[in-house]
Amino acid sequence: MSTNELTKKIKALKELQALMEEAQAEADAIKDELKAYMIETGTEEMSVDVFKVRYLVVKSSRFDAAAFKRTHADLYAQYTRPTETRRFTVA
């Protein structure tokens, strides 16, 4: 690919990413409004037209790797392994 083609593709990518971020922000704002309404009305589940909306408390237990590493560094080191990934960025 030529430099011109690469520049065009990167510009198109940046424009699309900006559109996605804008759309995500808009979607998040709508979700926040719905959540606020549900909290205000004390509703965990509601049916609206053909939609069912839920905003439920979900409880879970998660392994605290940082605390385990502090208290059992030798075991932590024994059961961890290095990984390799690739990260794509355009600045």
Contact map, one row per residue, 1 for C-alpha under 8 A:
1110110000000000000000000000000000000000000000000000000000000000000000000000000000000000000
1111110000000000000000000000000000000000000000000000000000000000000000000000000000000000000
1111111000000000000000000000000000000000000000000000000000000000000000000000000000000000000
0111111100000000000000000000000000000000000000000000000000000000000000000000000000000000000
1111111110000000000000000000000000000000000000000000000000000000000000000000000000000000000
1111111111000000000000000000000000000000000000000000000000000000000000000000000000000000000
0011111111100000000000000000000000000000000000000000000000000000000000000000000000000000000
0001111111110000000000000000000000000000000000000000000000000000000000000000000000000000000
0000111111111000000000000000000000000000000000000000000000000000000000000000000000000000000
0000011111111100000000000000000000000000000000000000000000000000000000000000000000000000010
0000001111111110000000000000000000000000000000000000000000000000000000000000000000000000000
0000000111111111000000000000000000000000000000000000000000000000000000000000000000000000000
0000000011111111100000000000000000000000000000000000000000000000000000000000000000000000000
0000000001111111110000000000000000000000000000000000000000000000000000000000000000000000000
0000000000111111111000000000000000000000000000000000000000000000000000000000000000000000000
0000000000011111111100000000000000000000000000000000000000000000000000000000000000000000000
0000000000001111111110000000000000000000000000000000000000000000000000000000000000000000000
0000000000000111111111000000000000000000000000000000000000000000000000000000000000000000000
0000000000000011111111100000000000000000000000000000000000000000000000000000000000000000000
0000000000000001111111110000000000000000000000000000000000000000000000000000000000000000000
0000000000000000111111111000000000000000000000000000000000000000000000000000000000000000000
0000000000000000011111111100000000000000000000000000000000000000000000000000000000000000000
0000000000000000001111111110000000000000000000000000000000000000000000000000000000000000000
0000000000000000000111111111000000000000000000000000000000000000000000000000000000000000000
0000000000000000000011111111100000000000000000000000000000000000000000000000000000000000000
0000000000000000000001111111110000000000000000000000000000000000000000000000000000000000000
0000000000000000000000111111111000000000000000000000000000000000000000000000000000000000000
0000000000000000000000011111111100000000000000000000000000000000000000000000000000000000000
0000000000000000000000001111111110000000000000000000000000000000000000000000000000000000000
0000000000000000000000000111111111000000000000000000000000000000000000000000000000000000000
0000000000000000000000000011111111100000000000000000000000000000000000000000000000000000000
0000000000000000000000000001111111110000000000000000000000000000000000000000000000000000000
0000000000000000000000000000111111111000000000000000000000000000000000000000000000000000000
0000000000000000000000000000011111111100000000000000000000000000000000000000000000000000000
0000000000000000000000000000001111111110000000000000001000000000000000000000000000000000000
0000000000000000000000000000000111111111000000000000000000000000000000000000000000000000000
0000000000000000000000000000000011111111100000000000000000000000000000000000000000000000000
0000000000000000000000000000000001111111111100000000001000000000000000000000000000000000000
0000000000000000000000000000000000111111111100000000000000000000000000000000000000000000000
0000000000000000000000000000000000011111111000000000000000000000000000000000000000000000000
0000000000000000000000000000000000001111111000000000000000000000000000000000000000000000000
0000000000000000000000000000000000000111111100000000000000000000000000000000000000000000000
0000000000000000000000000000000000000111111111000000001000000000000000000000000000000000000
0000000000000000000000000000000000000110011111000000011100000000000000000000000000000000000
0000000000000000000000000000000000000000001111100001111100000000000000000000000000000000000
0000000000000000000000000000000000000000001111110001110000000000000000000000000000000000000
0000000000000000000000000000000000000000000011111111100000000000000000000000000000000000000
0000000000000000000000000000000000000000000001111111100000000000000000000000000000000000000
0000000000000000000000000000000000000000000000111110000000000000000000000000000000000000000
0000000000000000000000000000000000000000000000111111000000000000000000000000000000000000000
0000000000000000000000000000000000000000000000111111100000000000000000000000000000000000000
0000000000000000000000000000000000000000000011110111110000000000000000000000000000000000000
0000000000000000000000000000000000000000000011110011111000000000000000000000000000000000000
0000000000000000000000000000000000000000000111000001111100000000000000000000000000000000000
0000000000000000000000000000000000100100001110000000111110000000000000000000000000000000000
0000000000000000000000000000000000000000000110000000011111000000000000000000000000000000000
0000000000000000000000000000000000000000000000000000001111100000000000000000000000000000000
0000000000000000000000000000000000000000000000000000000111110000000000000000000000000000000
0000000000000000000000000000000000000000000000000000000011111000000000000000000000000000000
0000000000000000000000000000000000000000000000000000000001111100000000000000000000000000000
0000000000000000000000000000000000000000000000000000000000111110000000000000000000000000000
0000000000000000000000000000000000000000000000000000000000011111000000000000000000000000000
0000000000000000000000000000000000000000000000000000000000001111100000000000000000000000000
0000000000000000000000000000000000000000000000000000000000000111111100000000000000000000000
0000000000000000000000000000000000000000000000000000000000000011111110000000000000000000000
0000000000000000000000000000000000000000000000000000000000000001111111000000000000000000000
0000000000000000000000000000000000000000000000000000000000000001111111100000000000000000000
0000000000000000000000000000000000000000000000000000000000000001111111111001000000000000000
0000000000000000000000000000000000000000000000000000000000000000111111111011000000000000000
0000000000000000000000000000000000000000000000000000000000000000011111111000000000000000000
0000000000000000000000000000000000000000000000000000000000000000001111111000000000000000000
0000000000000000000000000000000000000000000000000000000000000000000111111111000000000000000
0000000000000000000000000000000000000000000000000000000000000000000111111111100000000000000
0000000000000000000000000000000000000000000000000000000000000000000000011111110000000000000
0000000000000000000000000000000000000000000000000000000000000000000010011111111000000000000
0000000000000000000000000000000000000000000000000000000000000000000110011111111100000000000
0000000000000000000000000000000000000000000000000000000000000000000000001111111110000000000
0000000000000000000000000000000000000000000000000000000000000000000000000111111100000000000
0000000000000000000000000000000000000000000000000000000000000000000000000011111110000000000
0000000000000000000000000000000000000000000000000000000000000000000000000001111111000000000
0000000000000000000000000000000000000000000000000000000000000000000000000000101111100000000
0000000000000000000000000000000000000000000000000000000000000000000000000000000111110000000
0000000000000000000000000000000000000000000000000000000000000000000000000000000011111000000
0000000000000000000000000000000000000000000000000000000000000000000000000000000001111100000
0000000000000000000000000000000000000000000000000000000000000000000000000000000000111110000
0000000000000000000000000000000000000000000000000000000000000000000000000000000000011111000
0000000000000000000000000000000000000000000000000000000000000000000000000000000000001111100
0000000000000000000000000000000000000000000000000000000000000000000000000000000000000111110
0000000000000000000000000000000000000000000000000000000000000000000000000000000000000011111
0000000001000000000000000000000000000000000000000000000000000000000000000000000000000001111
0000000000000000000000000000000000000000000000000000000000000000000000000000000000000000111
